Amino acid sequence: MNKTFLYKCCLVLVFSAAATFQARAEPMPTMSPNQVCCDSKAQLARSGTGTHSVQCGMVLTESPMSVDQTVRSLTAAIEDKGFTHFSTIDHSANAKKAGLSLPPTQLIIFGNPKIGTLAMQKAPTIAIELPQKFLVWQDAEKRTWIGYPDPAQVFEQHQLDDSELREKISKALAGLVDTATTP
C-alpha cells in the first residue's frame, strides 16, 4: 500500500459521519461555530453546561485545553462513566510517519454495548457508525475542537425512529464532552 492510499483511508475514517465529504489527500478543514459547511446553517444545541454547534452532521464543541489534554480528559470521562475505551488514533502522528503534516488530530473510539446493541437490533445498518467516536483537533487559529456524529442525523440516515434512544445517546455524548471540558 502506498502512503497516499493510507492517508486517504484515515480521512475516510475521520469523516465517516459526514457523508458529503469525500476521501482526499488534503488537510482537514477547520470549522468553528461561526463557519458553516455543507451549505447548511449551523444549529446550536444546549446540554448541561456547554453549547454545542451542529454542522455537517457533526456536533462541535470548543475545548479550552490542548488536543492532548482534551483527549486525556475525554478518555477519563469515558472510562469514569463505564463506557469501553477501545482505542485512540493519533492521525497527526500517523501523517508524520508518512512524511506528511497535519495539525494535532486524534480520534477516540469508545462505546457501550448495552446502548449500541439496542440501536443495532432496530436498524442493523447503524453498526457502520459504531463504536462511537470523538474527533479532537486543532484548527488554524490553534483552537481545540471536539466533534462527533450528530445522533439525530445518524438515526435519520439509518431510518431508526426511536426518539427515546436517540435522546439517551445524545445526552450521554454531550455529557461526556461537558464533563471533559469543564474545569
N, C-alpha and C positions, 0 to 999 in steps of 0.2 A: 504494500500500500504506500502511496506517496503522501507527503506531508500536507499537500493541499486537500486531498481527499479526507484525511483525518481531521483537519481543521474544519472542513465543511460539515463533517459528521458532528463535531462538537457544537457548531452553530445550530444544526437541526435540533439537537437535544435542548439547547438553551431556549429556542423559540418554538418548541413543540406546541405550546398552548396558544400561540398567536398564529393562526392558520394563514394569515395574509403575508407572513414573512416567508421568504424562500431562502434555502441554504445558499450562502455565498461567502466568499473569502474577503469580507470587508469588516472593518471594525464594528463592534456592537453600537447601535445608535444610543445616544444619550437622551434620556427622557426625564422630564420633570413635570410636576403638576401644572406648570404654565405652558407646556407644549402639548400639542395634540397630534397623534399619528393615526394612520388608517382612516383618514377622512371622517373621523367621528369626534363628537365633543366629549371632553372628559367629564366624568361624573364623580362626585365626592360621596364617600360613604363614611359615616362616623361609627366607631365602635369603641366603647370604653374610653380610653384616654387619647386615642390618636385619630387623625384624619387620614384616610386612605383615598388615593385617586385611582379611578378605574379607567385604564387606557389600553387599547389594542388587546382586549381580552385578559389583561393583567391588572391586579391590584398593586399599586405602587405606594410605598411609604418611604420618606426620607429618614435616614438614621443619623443621629448626632455623633456616631462613632466611626472609626475606620472600618474598612471591609473586614479585616481580620478580627477586630473586636466585635463587630456585629455578628460575624459567623460564630464566634465563641459564645456570645450571648444567646443567639438563636438556638444553637446546639444544646446549651444548658437548659433553656426553656423547654425545648422538645423533650429532652430526657426527664426533666422535672415533672412534666405533665403526663408522663407514662407512654409517650409515643416511642416508636423504634427509630433510631437514627441509623440508616443503612450505610450512608457514605457521604463524603464531601468531595467534590471535584473542583480542583483549582485550575480553571481554564487559562488564567494568565500564566501559571507555571507551565502548563502543557504547551501553550503557544511559544513560550521562551525556548522550550526543548526543541520545538520545530523551527527555531530561528526566526520567529515572528514576535511582534509585540502586541500586548493587549493590556489595557488598564486593569487594576485588580478586579477580578471577576471570579466568584465561586458559586457553585451550585450545591445546595444541601438537599439530600434525598432522604425522606423520612415517611413514616406512615403509622396508621393504627388499623390493623386488620379487622377489628370489630366494626369500624365505621366503613372502611373501604369495601369490605365484603358485602355489606348491605347495599351499597351502590352498584357493585358488580352483579349481584343477584337480580337487580331490577333492570340493569342495562349493561350487558356483558362488554360492549364496546368501550365503556368508560375505563376499562382496565388499561387502555393505552395511556391514560393520564396518570396512572398510579404506579408507584407510590407518589405521594405529594412531593413538591419541590419548592424551595425558596431560592431565588436567584438574588445574589448580593453583588453589587458592582459599584465602581466609582465612575462618575461622569467626567466630562471635560473640565468642569469647574471644581473638581476634587471633592464633590459631594458624594455621599454613600447612599445607595438606594436598595430597598428590598422589594422584590416583585414576586408574585405568584399568580397562577392561573385563577381568574375570577370564577368561583364556583357556579354562579348563575349562568355564565356563558358556557361553561363546561357541561352543565346539566342540560342546557338548551341544545347544544351541539349533539349530545348523545340521546336526546329526546327522553330524558329522565324527568318525569313530573312528580317530584316529591319535595314540596317546599319545606317540610319539617326537617328532612335530612340535609337539604341544601343549606338551610339556616344554621343547623348544627355544625356543619363543616365550615361555613363562612365565619361563624363566631369563634370556632376553635382556631382557625388560621389567623384571624385578626387578633385574637387574644394572645397567641404566641408572639406575634410581631409587637404588639403593645408591651408585653412583658419584657421582651428583649431590648426595646428601645427606650424604656422608661428608666431614668437613673434611680 
